[in-house]
């Protein structure tokens, strides 16, 4: 079937596959040459899975002609609007509408942007981006934009922070059976320990960026929250895949909505955990 003259150009790896206009899939596709990405794994993952919707009027067969459709594009991370981010945060991670609007439009305000941006622009140093990332190098002196690449050594250290091991039931090919699997969970206490370590290694964070740093992790702890009788945390295998490859776990979909107030409570708990660790480290061994 031939495409209309104004059909969006398909990426090379999409030829012969699901049409990004009419298809409803969110398969993973790594960034292609020339694509734009940011230091934020949440946004990069949204782009890699096609969760940045662009409303377009497009010449389609008569059944869809003159209707507004959401194209699962661009995956290139270019000319992104705040409303695209809102739609993506809701669909990809299950964030509530109000929380998604807050995160997206506050980002544009802090960046002092009024129109579309490429994802790399969100990495402008000391706007919403900050030093002391759990998995990125600090921004070198004089650089305008933060590093995008993940530091694998930092990611490995973060994985070792996940000290809680739990046994959970996981599905099998037989829908009536499950199997036991041991998982490592990253808890709020683990995050507190990781934040203290990274902040020792980095330039001091002001209160605004320290709050952002805690909030980022608080969001994903909520999105992938795993509860057992003994402990609550986030699966480290999922987190490592998400941070390291900017990819969603196979077959995963949001199971709940994550809102602003619960995220604020979780961020406060992370702050208390970091303060407790700093207090413990400052206490002489003879007093412990």
C-alpha atoms as one frame of an Amber mdcrd trajectory, in Angstrom:
protein
   0.000   0.000   0.000   1.431   3.396  -0.952   1.588   6.178   1.622   0.020
   9.623   1.192   2.441  12.309   0.055   2.365  14.045   3.447   2.776  10.851
   5.509   5.501  11.287   8.173   8.827   9.750   7.202   9.251   6.343   8.793
  12.509   5.496  10.564  14.603   2.838   8.804  13.838   0.193  11.416  10.084
   0.845  11.123   9.785   0.046   7.414   7.357  -2.829   6.993   6.329  -2.700
  10.666   3.494  -1.005  12.560   2.650   2.411  11.160   3.398   5.132  13.738
   0.183   6.917  12.707  -2.340   4.105  13.039  -0.486   1.588  15.236  -0.982
   1.407  18.989   2.278  -0.193  19.994   5.003   1.093  22.281   7.824  -1.250
  21.459  11.317  -0.173  22.428  13.479   1.455  19.799  16.913   2.797  20.763
  17.788   6.336  19.706  18.853   6.730  16.099  21.623   8.920  14.742  20.620
  12.570  15.092  18.008  11.958  17.799  17.978  14.266  20.816  18.135  12.949
  24.378  18.459  14.459  27.864  20.120  13.425  31.140  16.631  12.392  32.353
  15.998   8.635  31.934  12.248   9.139  32.344  12.009  11.399  29.291  14.480
   9.370  27.233  12.526   6.187  27.953   9.311   7.909  26.888  10.959   8.818
  23.581  12.437   5.325  23.111   8.993   3.783  23.567   7.070   6.349  21.532
   5.159   7.997  24.367   5.565  11.567  23.124   2.368  12.177  21.241   2.033
  14.791  18.494  -1.510  15.830  17.483  -1.687  16.151  13.700  -4.286  16.324
  10.978  -3.169  13.833   8.423  -4.364  12.489   5.103  -5.585   9.011   5.948
  -8.130   6.629   4.440 -11.695   7.923   4.450 -12.467   6.251   7.781  -9.920
   8.515   9.510  -9.877  11.499   7.211 -10.160  14.916   8.876  -9.867  13.396
  12.357  -7.269  14.448  14.880  -5.050  11.478  15.684  -2.136  11.153  18.079
   0.921  10.003  16.208   3.247   7.874  18.301   6.101  10.124  17.363   8.467
  11.804  17.554  10.842   9.273  18.967  13.587  11.642  17.882  13.108  13.854
  20.958  12.901  17.055  18.916  10.483  19.996  19.100   8.791  18.626  22.201
   6.020  20.671  23.821   5.103  20.645  27.520   1.734  19.104  26.675   3.463
  16.185  24.952   5.360  15.598  28.195   2.092  15.714  30.152   0.498  13.088
  27.886   3.608  10.929  28.032   3.996  11.017  31.817   0.376   9.924  32.235
   0.458   7.147  29.646   3.966   5.829  30.282   4.233   6.051  34.080   0.703
   6.519  35.364   1.277   9.970  36.860  -1.897  11.895  37.602  -2.955  14.692
  35.285  -2.331  17.447  37.837   1.102  16.134  38.759   2.086  15.718  35.102
   1.021  19.293  34.318   2.959  20.598  37.317   6.184  18.774  36.399   6.033
  19.669  32.734   5.089  23.340  32.873   7.342  24.132  35.834  10.211  22.665
  33.796   9.451  25.056  30.931   9.217  27.978  33.357  12.579  27.151  34.949
  14.137  26.758  31.502  12.546  30.077  30.465  11.124  28.447  27.357   7.829
  29.308  25.708   7.785  26.955  22.747   8.960  23.483  21.732  12.388  22.263
  22.847  14.706  19.435  21.918  15.263  17.020  24.791  18.926  17.976  25.191
  17.817  21.494  26.222  16.194  20.062  29.357  19.721  19.127  30.446  20.774
  22.758  30.834  22.998  22.712  33.897  21.483  24.005  37.137  18.065  24.658
  35.619  16.103  21.520  36.522  19.245  19.417  35.997  21.685  19.256  38.896
  24.988  17.813  40.102  25.142  14.795  42.449  23.037  12.592  40.164  22.950
   8.978  41.293  24.072   7.719  37.854  25.547  10.691  35.927  28.834  12.526
  36.200  28.664  16.095  37.439  28.636  18.746  34.731  32.218  19.828  33.950
  33.069  23.447  34.730  32.146  25.786  31.905  29.745  23.367  30.197  26.211
  24.573  29.512  24.584  21.145  29.293  24.963  18.121  31.555  26.349  14.744
  30.442  23.732  12.480  28.913  25.604   9.186  29.172  25.045   6.961  32.193
  28.118   6.234  34.322  28.085   2.433  34.576  30.276   2.445  37.667  27.823
   4.705  39.496  24.966   2.456  38.408  26.797  -0.625  39.721  27.368   1.102
  43.061  23.678   2.034  43.237  22.773  -1.605  42.601  24.890  -2.610  45.603
  22.912  -0.116  47.716  19.824  -2.304  47.252  20.331  -4.405  50.368  16.789
  -5.778  50.840  16.196  -9.222  49.348  12.660 -10.558  49.061  10.987 -13.614
  47.579   7.974 -12.932  45.390   5.597 -14.911  43.177   6.104 -14.213  39.480
   3.905 -15.407  36.569   4.874 -18.368  34.394   3.784 -19.521  30.947   1.007
 -21.408  32.723  -1.542 -18.747  33.782  -2.559 -20.884  36.777   0.950 -21.221
  38.167   3.595 -18.908  39.601   7.182 -19.447  40.653   9.240 -18.013  43.459
  11.946 -15.523  42.586  14.381 -13.615  44.755  14.579  -9.898  44.067  16.633
  -7.023  45.405  14.619  -3.970  46.385  15.913  -0.415  46.619  14.313   1.137
  49.709  14.003   4.717  50.928  16.839   4.046  53.383  19.007   2.804  50.492
  18.244   5.947  48.496  19.165   8.069  51.518  22.515   6.313  51.732  23.125
   6.784  47.998  22.233  10.480  48.138  24.615  11.103  51.041  27.429   9.372
  49.156  26.913  11.269  45.893  26.527  14.640  47.615  29.897  14.096  49.299
  31.446  13.547  45.872  29.860  16.577  44.193  29.570  20.345  44.522  26.998
  21.398  47.146  23.361  21.414  46.050  21.148  24.363  46.914  17.768  23.638
  48.516  15.896  23.824  45.207  18.078  21.271  43.428  18.335  19.037  46.509
  14.527  18.869  46.498  14.517  18.012  42.785  17.096  15.263  43.375  14.938
  13.655  46.064  11.740  14.118  44.081  13.095  12.369  40.992  13.749   9.180
  42.920  10.536   9.523  44.928   8.532   9.424  41.696  10.040   6.199  40.411
   9.862   4.585  43.854   6.131   5.221  43.610   5.756   4.055  40.013   7.481
   0.710  40.694   6.614   0.316  44.355   6.811  -3.305  45.514   5.378  -4.174
  48.916   6.001  -7.274  50.995   5.251  -8.011  54.645   8.823  -7.112  55.555
   9.814  -4.245  53.283   8.682  -1.748  50.638  10.947  -0.747  47.773  11.562
  -0.742  44.038  12.791  -3.730  42.048  16.459  -3.149  41.340  16.410  -5.240
  38.161  13.730  -2.964  36.696  15.513   0.152  37.905  18.833  -0.964  36.406
  17.187  -1.667  33.042  15.432   1.708  33.104  18.507   3.688  34.114  21.058
   1.728  32.101  19.160   1.173  28.857  16.346   3.724  29.190  13.926   0.920
  28.547  10.728  -0.265  30.262  10.499  -3.791  31.709   9.033  -6.237  29.196
   5.246  -6.153  29.250   5.068  -3.629  32.097   2.223  -1.130  32.266   1.316
   1.328  35.058  -0.767  -0.445  37.710  -1.690   2.673  39.691  -1.716   6.455
  39.566   1.136   8.356  41.196   0.277  11.832  42.459   2.018  14.889  43.804
   1.177  14.568  47.487   2.285  10.966  47.884   5.490  11.849  46.024   6.094
  14.766  48.393   5.655  12.409  51.370   8.104   9.944  49.853  10.625  12.725
  49.108  10.336  13.896  52.717  11.050  10.348  53.879  14.183  10.314  51.693
  15.262  13.618  53.252  14.791  12.198  56.758  16.798   9.119  55.773  19.702
  11.244  54.520  19.639  13.370  57.667  19.714  10.261  59.865  22.699   8.873
  57.950  24.592  12.181  58.178  23.872  12.358  61.905  25.082   8.796  62.376
  28.268   9.511  60.406  28.927  12.646  62.466  28.575  10.777  65.776  31.919
   9.593  67.184  32.211   5.811  67.331  32.566   5.943  71.141  29.086   7.474
  71.417  27.368   4.912  69.200
